[in-house]
Amino acid sequence: MSRSLRTAMTAIVLPVFLGGCAVTAKEAFYSDSFAGFSTVQSKTQAATGKQSVWVQNQQTAEAVAKQVHDLVHEKTIDADTAVQVALVNNKGLQAAYADLGLSAAEVWQETKLENPVVSIGVVGIGTPEVAAFRAIEGMVVNNIFALITRNRRVDIAETEFREAQLNAALATLRVAAEARRNWIEAAAAWERVVYLNQAKAAADAASELAQKLGESGALPKSGQAREHVFYAELAGNTAQARLDARLAKERLTRVMGLWAEEINYQVPNRLPGLPRSLPDKSNIVADALRHRADLQAAKLELEAMAKQYGLTEATRFVTDLGLTAGFETEREVEDGKETVSTTGFAEIEFVIPIFDSGEARKRKAELNYMRAANLLAEKAVGVRSEARSVYDAYRSSYDIARHYRDNVLPLRTTIEEEALLTYNGMITSTFELLADTRAKIDSIMLAVDAKRAFWLAEANLSPTIYGGGTVEAGGGGGMETAEADAGAGH
């Protein structure tokens, strides 16, 4: 290669490569495999008091597996344990964290300059009067449009990355809330089974007594059938309750990501009792507007749309712009004397907006922005309403639960005790006593449902303030009774 040829290629190509060699602090941050995850962890810690883990290597996976085994294997777990296991072991959550990594990689990609296109051509190969070639042409093509819009595109990608962090935090909070609710449902379901088993034992005794009285002629067939059918229906209800409890536990197992030997855990046979008093949450609307991750994500989406609209407006007429720089080295042989000459050239390539003036792209950008703005306004209205509804359910379900615990059940107990006294005095019949017992059992079932409703309402407080989704609490309140089986669980 001639000296002039080497000089021309160096002058064109070297600056291009030098411009892309330096690694900035921004590139170093976004190339980090855990970029943005600290934000997810901080929001999770504030909302749940638990830590999440992003599993990206075998060592971390083994540490998580050991932690999960130590927490659940052949143990009776509480709600906090269920939440912690779900946060480190739920595979869907790990997929959400991968989406966060993809968003960071997108920003990293935008910080990179586009690679230039280099072409080298040889003209006149095999020409008789020239030994090797007649001319060499070289070109380096750079996308100037991409360079001009680079800062705007990086800014948009960074905004979308902040939104991706909030979406990952939302996914984490959603899993935490689902784990807590599923634990409540499972414990409440097994508590119902305990009480139904007690009721079934009483109904079985009544059914046997009715059969003996019928054999002696003291009870007609209709009376016998009434007691028999009550026992039969209660047996069916107990079987259904046991099935519901197993399915509830299976949902909890699923959200915790457990399988194989790790499914050998238990949940308690009863929910915790009601707290003595409730903390003041009257400012829940303000807290939700301040902390809700989904509301913050909607704001960032609107911000990204605004920046995208600005980029569309700025590039309305020019959508592509390329700079081509090159050289041509020509050699000639005349009268046995070889001469070499090198000339450089540059050209700009762009699209002429004759048919597409950018009006449609501008309109689409405007509509996307207005869509995001209205969705944000709707989200803010919904957050306020949801916070008020959740707080009202929280307070009301607590009051209803206390009503069952402090009023209904004591009265039912008094009725049953008085009936037993009059029965011993041969004033009350056996079946009147059993009827009072059945009525008390019905009240206990209502109280169990009420307690479940309260704890579900309580579980909705954190998702309402920080995000993660809420569910409607069922009616009823809560109570705790001495008859409850305080066994290990199922």
C-alpha positions as CSV (number, residue, x, y, z in Angstrom):
1,M,0.0,0.0,0.0
2,S,1.4,3.4,-0.9
3,R,2.2,6.0,1.8
4,S,-0.4,8.4,0.6
5,L,-3.0,5.6,0.8
6,R,-2.1,4.8,4.4
7,T,-2.1,8.5,5.4
8,A,-5.6,9.1,3.9
9,M,-7.1,6.0,5.6
10,T,-5.6,7.0,9.0
11,A,-6.9,10.5,8.8
12,I,-10.5,9.3,8.2
13,V,-10.7,6.1,10.3
14,L,-8.6,6.9,13.4
15,P,-10.8,9.7,14.9
16,V,-13.8,7.5,14.6
17,F,-12.4,4.7,16.7
18,L,-10.8,7.0,19.2
19,G,-14.2,8.7,19.8
20,G,-15.7,5.4,20.9
21,C,-13.0,4.0,23.1
22,A,-13.4,6.0,26.4
23,V,-15.8,4.4,28.9
24,T,-17.8,7.1,30.8
25,A,-19.2,6.8,34.3
26,K,-22.7,6.6,32.9
27,E,-21.8,3.6,30.7
28,A,-20.1,2.0,33.7
29,F,-23.3,2.4,35.8
30,Y,-25.7,1.0,33.1
31,S,-23.3,-1.9,32.3
32,D,-23.5,-3.0,35.9
33,S,-25.5,-6.2,36.1
34,F,-27.4,-4.9,39.2
35,A,-28.1,-1.4,37.8
36,G,-31.2,0.1,39.4
37,F,-31.8,-2.8,41.8
38,S,-30.9,-0.8,44.9
39,T,-34.0,1.4,44.2
40,V,-36.1,-1.8,44.2
41,Q,-34.6,-3.0,47.4
42,S,-35.1,0.3,49.2
43,K,-38.8,0.6,48.2
44,T,-39.3,-3.1,49.2
45,Q,-37.7,-2.6,52.6
46,A,-39.8,0.5,53.3
47,A,-43.0,-1.2,52.4
48,T,-42.5,-4.7,53.8
49,G,-39.5,-4.7,56.1
50,K,-38.1,-7.6,54.0
51,Q,-35.3,-7.9,51.5
52,S,-35.5,-9.1,47.9
53,V,-32.7,-10.8,46.0
54,W,-31.8,-10.7,42.4
55,V,-30.4,-14.2,41.6
56,Q,-27.8,-13.9,38.7
57,N,-25.3,-16.7,39.5
58,Q,-25.1,-20.2,40.9
59,Q,-23.6,-19.0,44.2
60,T,-26.6,-16.7,45.0
61,A,-29.0,-19.4,43.9
62,E,-27.5,-21.8,46.3
63,A,-27.6,-19.3,49.2
64,V,-31.3,-18.5,48.5
65,A,-32.1,-22.3,48.4
66,K,-30.4,-22.7,51.8
67,Q,-32.3,-19.7,53.2
68,V,-35.6,-21.0,52.0
69,H,-35.0,-24.5,53.3
70,D,-34.0,-23.1,56.8
71,L,-37.2,-21.0,56.9
72,V,-39.9,-23.4,55.8
73,H,-38.8,-27.1,55.8
74,E,-41.0,-28.9,58.3
75,K,-41.8,-25.7,60.1
76,T,-45.0,-23.8,60.9
77,I,-44.5,-20.4,59.2
78,D,-46.1,-17.1,60.0
79,A,-47.1,-14.4,57.5
80,D,-43.8,-12.5,57.6
81,T,-41.9,-15.7,56.8
82,A,-44.2,-16.4,53.9
83,V,-43.5,-12.9,52.5
84,Q,-39.7,-13.2,52.9
85,V,-39.7,-16.6,51.2
86,A,-41.8,-15.3,48.3
87,L,-39.5,-12.3,47.8
88,V,-36.4,-14.4,47.4
89,N,-37.8,-17.5,45.8
90,N,-40.6,-16.4,43.4
91,K,-39.4,-17.1,39.9
92,G,-41.8,-14.6,38.3
93,L,-40.2,-11.9,40.4
94,Q,-36.8,-12.9,39.0
95,A,-38.2,-12.5,35.5
96,A,-39.4,-9.0,36.4
97,Y,-35.9,-8.2,37.6
98,A,-34.6,-9.4,34.2
99,D,-36.9,-6.8,32.6
100,L,-35.1,-4.2,34.7
101,G,-31.8,-5.4,33.4
102,L,-33.0,-5.2,29.9
103,S,-34.0,-1.6,30.4
104,A,-30.6,-0.7,31.8
105,A,-29.0,-2.4,28.8
106,E,-31.2,-0.2,26.5
107,V,-29.8,2.9,28.1
108,W,-26.3,1.5,27.9
109,Q,-26.9,0.9,24.2
110,E,-28.1,4.4,23.6
111,T,-24.9,5.8,25.2
112,K,-22.9,4.1,22.5
113,L,-22.0,5.8,19.2
114,E,-23.2,4.1,16.2
115,N,-20.6,2.1,14.4
116,P,-19.3,3.6,11.2
117,V,-19.6,1.8,7.9
118,V,-16.3,1.4,6.1
119,S,-16.1,0.4,2.5
120,I,-13.0,-0.1,0.3
121,G,-13.2,-0.8,-3.4
122,V,-10.6,-1.6,-6.1
123,V,-11.2,-0.4,-9.7
124,G,-9.5,-1.8,-12.7
125,I,-8.4,-5.2,-11.5
126,G,-6.8,-7.1,-14.3
127,T,-6.4,-4.2,-16.6
128,P,-3.7,-5.1,-19.1
129,E,-1.8,-1.8,-18.9
130,V,-1.9,-1.9,-15.0
131,A,-0.1,-4.6,-13.1
132,A,-2.6,-4.9,-10.2
133,F,-5.3,-2.2,-10.1
134,R,-6.1,1.2,-11.5
135,A,-7.6,2.9,-8.5
136,I,-8.6,2.3,-4.8
137,E,-11.7,3.9,-3.3
138,G,-12.4,4.0,0.5
139,M,-15.4,5.5,2.4
140,V,-16.4,5.9,6.0
141,V,-20.2,6.5,6.5
142,N,-21.4,8.0,9.8
143,N,-25.0,8.5,10.8
144,I,-25.0,12.2,11.8
145,F,-28.7,12.2,12.6
146,A,-28.1,9.6,15.3
147,L,-25.2,11.7,16.7
148,I,-27.3,14.8,16.8
149,T,-30.2,13.1,18.6
150,R,-28.1,11.0,20.9
151,N,-28.5,13.1,24.0
152,R,-32.2,13.2,23.6
153,R,-32.5,9.5,23.1
154,V,-30.3,8.8,26.1
155,D,-32.5,11.1,28.2
156,I,-35.6,9.3,27.1
157,A,-34.1,5.9,27.8
158,E,-33.0,7.0,31.2
159,T,-36.5,8.1,32.0
160,E,-37.9,4.8,30.9
161,F,-35.2,3.1,33.0
162,R,-36.4,4.9,36.1
163,E,-39.9,3.8,35.2
164,A,-38.6,0.2,34.9
165,Q,-37.2,0.4,38.4
166,L,-40.6,1.4,39.7
167,N,-42.3,-1.4,37.8
168,A,-39.8,-3.9,39.3
169,A,-40.6,-2.5,42.7
170,L,-44.3,-2.8,42.0
171,A,-43.9,-6.5,41.0
172,T,-42.0,-7.1,44.2
173,L,-44.7,-5.4,46.3
174,R,-47.4,-7.3,44.5
175,V,-45.7,-10.7,45.3
176,A,-45.3,-9.6,48.9
177,A,-49.0,-8.6,49.2
178,E,-50.1,-11.8,47.5
179,A,-48.1,-14.0,49.8
180,R,-49.5,-12.3,52.9
181,R,-53.1,-12.6,51.7
182,N,-52.6,-16.2,50.8
183,W,-51.2,-17.0,54.2
184,I,-54.3,-15.3,55.8
185,E,-56.6,-17.2,53.6
186,A,-54.9,-20.5,54.4
187,A,-54.8,-19.9,58.2
188,A,-58.5,-18.8,58.2
189,A,-59.5,-21.9,56.1
190,W,-57.8,-24.3,58.6
191,E,-59.4,-22.4,61.5
192,R,-62.8,-23.1,59.9
193,V,-62.0,-26.7,59.6
194,V,-61.1,-26.9,63.3
195,Y,-64.5,-25.4,64.3
196,L,-66.4,-27.5,61.8
197,N,-64.8,-30.6,63.2
198,Q,-66.0,-29.6,66.7
199,A,-69.5,-28.9,65.4
200,K,-69.5,-32.2,63.5
201,A,-68.7,-34.1,66.7
202,A,-71.7,-32.5,68.5
203,A,-73.9,-33.2,65.5
204,D,-72.8,-36.8,65.5
205,A,-73.8,-37.2,69.2
206,A,-77.2,-35.6,68.4
207,S,-77.7,-38.0,65.5
208,E,-76.8,-41.1,67.6
209,L,-79.2,-39.8,70.4
210,A,-82.0,-39.3,67.9
211,Q,-81.5,-42.8,66.6
212,K,-81.7,-44.3,70.1
213,L,-84.8,-42.2,70.9
214,G,-86.4,-43.3,67.7
215,E,-85.8,-47.0,68.5
216,S,-87.5,-46.4,71.8
217,G,-90.4,-44.7,70.2
218,A,-89.7,-41.4,72.0
219,L,-88.9,-39.5,68.8
220,P,-90.8,-39.6,65.4
221,K,-89.1,-40.3,62.1
222,S,-89.2,-36.6,61.2
223,G,-87.3,-35.6,64.3
224,Q,-84.7,-38.4,63.6
225,A,-84.3,-37.3,60.0
226,R,-83.8,-33.7,61.1
227,E,-80.9,-34.6,63.3
228,H,-79.5,-37.0,60.7
229,V,-79.6,-34.5,57.9
230,F,-77.9,-31.8,60.0
231,Y,-75.0,-34.2,60.7
232,A,-74.8,-35.2,57.0
233,E,-74.8,-31.6,55.8
234,L,-72.2,-30.6,58.4
235,A,-70.0,-33.5,57.2
236,G,-70.3,-32.2,53.7
237,N,-69.4,-28.7,54.8
238,T,-66.4,-30.0,56.7
239,A,-65.1,-31.9,53.7
240,Q,-65.5,-28.8,51.5
241,A,-63.8,-26.6,54.1
242,R,-60.9,-29.1,54.3
243,L,-60.6,-29.0,50.5
244,D,-60.7,-25.2,50.5
245,A,-57.9,-25.1,53.1
246,R,-55.7,-27.4,51.1
247,L,-56.2,-25.3,48.0
248,A,-55.5,-22.1,49.9
249,K,-52.2,-23.6,51.2
250,E,-51.4,-24.6,47.7
251,R,-51.8,-21.0,46.5
252,L,-49.4,-20.0,49.2
253,T,-47.0,-22.6,48.1
254,R,-47.2,-21.4,44.6
255,V,-46.5,-17.7,45.3
256,M,-43.5,-18.8,47.6
257,G,-42.1,-20.8,44.7
258,L,-41.8,-24.0,46.7
259,W,-41.5,-27.5,45.3
260,A,-40.1,-30.9,46.1
261,E,-39.3,-31.4,49.8
262,E,-39.8,-27.7,50.6
263,I,-43.6,-28.1,50.4
264,N,-43.4,-29.9,53.8
265,Y,-44.3,-26.8,55.8
266,Q,-47.3,-25.9,57.9
267,V,-49.5,-22.9,58.5
268,P,-51.2,-22.3,61.9
269,N,-54.7,-23.6,62.6
270,R,-55.9,-20.1,63.5
271,L,-55.4,-16.5,62.7
272,P,-53.9,-14.2,65.3
273,G,-56.3,-12.5,67.6
274,L,-57.4,-8.9,67.1
275,P,-55.0,-6.1,68.2
276,R,-55.9,-4.1,71.3
277,S,-56.1,-0.9,69.2
278,L,-55.5,0.3,65.7
279,P,-52.8,2.8,64.7
280,D,-54.0,6.1,63.2
281,K,-54.0,5.8,59.4
282,S,-56.3,8.8,58.7
283,N,-53.5,10.3,56.5
284,I,-53.5,7.3,54.3
285,V,-54.6,9.3,51.2
286,A,-51.6,11.7,51.5
287,D,-49.2,8.8,52.1
288,A,-50.5,7.0,49.1
289,L,-50.1,10.0,46.8
290,R,-46.6,10.4,48.2
291,H,-45.3,6.8,48.0
292,R,-47.4,4.9,45.4
293,A,-44.9,3.3,43.0
294,D,-47.5,2.9,40.2
295,L,-48.4,6.6,40.5
296,Q,-44.7,7.5,40.2
297,A,-44.3,5.2,37.2
298,A,-47.3,6.9,35.5
299,K,-45.6,10.3,36.1
300,L,-42.4,9.0,34.5
301,E,-44.3,7.6,31.6
302,L,-45.8,11.0,31.0
303,E,-42.3,12.6,31.3
304,A,-41.0,10.1,28.7
305,M,-43.9,10.9,26.4
306,A,-43.2,14.6,26.7
307,K,-39.5,14.0,25.8
308,Q,-40.5,11.7,22.9
309,Y,-42.9,14.4,21.7
310,G,-40.0,17.0,21.8
311,L,-37.8,14.7,19.8
312,T,-40.5,14.1,17.2
313,E,-41.0,17.8,16.9
314,A,-37.3,18.5,16.6
315,T,-36.9,15.8,13.9
316,R,-40.1,16.4,12.1
317,F,-38.6,17.3,8.7
318,V,-35.2,15.5,9.0
319,T,-35.5,11.8,9.9
320,D,-32.2,10.6,8.6
321,L,-28.9,12.3,8.0
322,G,-25.6,10.6,6.9
323,L,-22.1,11.9,6.4
324,T,-19.8,10.0,4.0
325,A,-16.1,10.8,3.9
326,G,-13.7,9.0,1.7
327,F,-10.7,9.1,-0.7
328,E,-9.7,7.8,-4.1
329,T,-6.2,6.8,-4.9
330,E,-5.5,6.4,-8.6
331,R,-2.4,5.1,-10.2
332,E,-1.4,5.4,-13.9
333,V,1.5,4.1,-15.9
334,E,2.5,6.1,-18.9
335,D,5.7,5.5,-20.9
336,G,6.8,3.1,-18.2
337,K,6.5,5.8,-15.5
338,E,4.0,5.2,-12.6
339,T,2.2,8.1,-11.0
340,V,-0.1,7.9,-7.9
341,S,-2.6,10.6,-6.9
342,T,-5.0,10.6,-4.0
343,T,-8.0,12.8,-3.6
344,G,-10.5,13.0,-0.8
345,F,-14.3,13.7,-0.9
346,A,-17.2,14.2,1.5
347,E,-21.0,14.0,1.0
348,I,-24.1,14.4,3.0
349,E,-27.2,12.2,2.5
350,F,-30.6,13.1,3.8
351,V,-34.3,12.4,3.2
352,I,-36.3,15.1,1.4
353,P,-39.8,15.3,3.1
354,I,-41.8,15.6,-0.1
355,F,-44.5,13.0,0.6
356,D,-44.1,12.7,4.4
357,S,-43.8,16.0,6.2
358,G,-43.9,14.5,9.6
359,E,-47.5,15.6,10.4
360,A,-48.7,12.1,11.1
361,R,-45.8,11.3,13.4
362,K,-46.3,14.6,15.3
363,R,-50.0,13.8,15.7
364,K,-49.2,10.4,17.0
365,A,-46.8,11.8,19.5
366,E,-49.4,14.4,20.7
367,L,-52.0,11.7,21.2
368,N,-49.6,9.4,23.1
369,Y,-48.8,12.3,25.4
370,M,-52.5,13.2,26.0
371,R,-53.3,9.5,26.6
372,A,-50.5,9.3,29.2
373,A,-51.7,12.5,30.8
374,N,-55.3,11.3,31.1
375,L,-54.2,7.9,32.5
376,L,-52.1,9.7,35.1
377,A,-55.1,11.8,36.2
378,E,-57.3,8.8,36.3
379,K,-54.7,6.9,38.4
380,A,-54.5,9.8,40.9
381,V,-58.3,9.8,41.3
382,G,-58.3,6.0,41.7
383,V,-55.5,6.1,44.3
384,R,-57.4,8.6,46.4
385,S,-60.6,6.6,46.2
386,E,-58.8,3.3,46.9
387,A,-57.1,4.7,49.9
388,R,-60.3,5.9,51.4
389,S,-62.1,2.6,50.7
390,V,-59.2,0.5,52.2
391,Y,-59.1,2.7,55.4
392,D,-62.9,2.5,55.8
393,A,-62.8,-1.3,55.4
394,Y,-59.9,-1.5,57.9
395,R,-61.7,0.5,60.6
396,S,-65.1,-1.1,60.0
397,S,-63.9,-4.7,59.8
398,Y,-62.1,-4.2,63.1
399,D,-65.2,-2.8,64.7
400,I,-67.3,-5.7,63.4
401,A,-64.8,-8.2,64.5
402,R,-64.8,-6.8,68.0
403,H,-68.6,-6.8,68.0
404,Y,-68.6,-10.6,67.4
405,R,-65.8,-11.2,69.9
406,D,-67.1,-9.0,72.7
407,N,-70.9,-9.2,72.2
408,V,-72.2,-12.0,70.0
409,L,-70.1,-14.9,71.3
410,P,-70.4,-14.1,75.0
411,L,-74.1,-14.0,74.6
412,R,-74.1,-17.3,72.8
413,T,-71.9,-18.8,75.5
414,T,-74.3,-17.6,78.2
415,I,-77.3,-19.1,76.3
416,E,-75.5,-22.4,76.0
417,E,-74.5,-22.4,79.7
418,E,-78.0,-21.6,80.9
419,A,-79.5,-24.2,78.6
420,L,-77.1,-26.8,80.1
421,L,-78.2,-25.8,83.6
422,T,-81.9,-26.1,82.8
423,Y,-81.2,-29.4,80.9
424,N,-79.6,-30.7,84.1
425,G,-82.7,-29.6,86.0
426,M,-84.8,-31.5,83.4
427,I,-86.4,-28.2,82.2
428,T,-84.8,-28.0,78.8
429,S,-85.0,-30.9,76.4
430,T,-81.9,-32.5,74.8
431,F,-82.7,-31.2,71.4
432,E,-83.2,-27.6,72.6
433,L,-79.7,-27.8,74.1
434,L,-78.3,-29.1,70.8
435,A,-80.1,-26.3,68.9
436,D,-78.4,-23.7,71.1
437,T,-75.1,-25.4,70.5
438,R,-75.6,-25.3,66.8
439,A,-76.6,-21.6,67.0
440,K,-73.3,-20.9,68.8
441,I,-71.4,-22.8,66.1
442,D,-73.0,-20.6,63.4
443,S,-71.9,-17.5,65.4
444,I,-68.4,-18.9,65.7
445,M,-68.2,-19.4,61.9
446,L,-69.3,-15.8,61.3
447,A,-66.7,-14.6,63.8
448,V,-64.0,-16.6,62.0
449,D,-65.0,-15.0,58.7
450,A,-65.0,-11.6,60.3
451,K,-61.5,-12.0,61.7
452,R,-60.3,-13.1,58.3
453,A,-61.9,-10.0,56.7
454,F,-60.1,-7.8,59.2
455,W,-56.7,-9.3,58.6
456,L,-57.2,-9.0,54.8
457,A,-58.1,-5.4,55.2
458,E,-55.0,-4.9,57.3
459,A,-52.9,-6.6,54.6
460,N,-54.3,-4.1,52.1
461,L,-52.9,-1.1,53.9
462,S,-49.3,-1.4,52.7
463,P,-50.2,-2.1,49.1
464,T,-52.5,1.0,49.2
465,I,-49.7,3.2,50.4
466,Y,-46.8,1.8,48.4
467,G,-48.4,-0.1,45.6
468,G,-48.9,-3.7,44.8
469,G,-52.6,-4.0,44.4
470,T,-55.4,-4.5,46.9
471,V,-58.4,-6.8,47.1
472,E,-61.9,-6.2,48.5
473,A,-62.2,-7.4,52.0
474,G,-65.1,-9.7,52.8
475,G,-67.8,-8.9,55.4
476,G,-67.4,-9.8,59.0
477,G,-65.0,-9.2,61.8
478,G,-62.7,-11.1,64.0
479,M,-62.6,-12.9,67.3
480,E,-60.7,-15.5,69.2
481,T,-62.2,-18.2,71.4
482,A,-61.0,-20.7,74.0
483,E,-62.3,-23.6,71.9
484,A,-59.9,-23.0,69.1
485,D,-57.4,-25.8,68.4
486,A,-54.0,-24.2,68.8
487,G,-52.3,-27.1,67.0
488,A,-49.2,-26.6,64.8
489,G,-51.1,-26.3,61.6
490,H,-51.3,-28.1,58.2
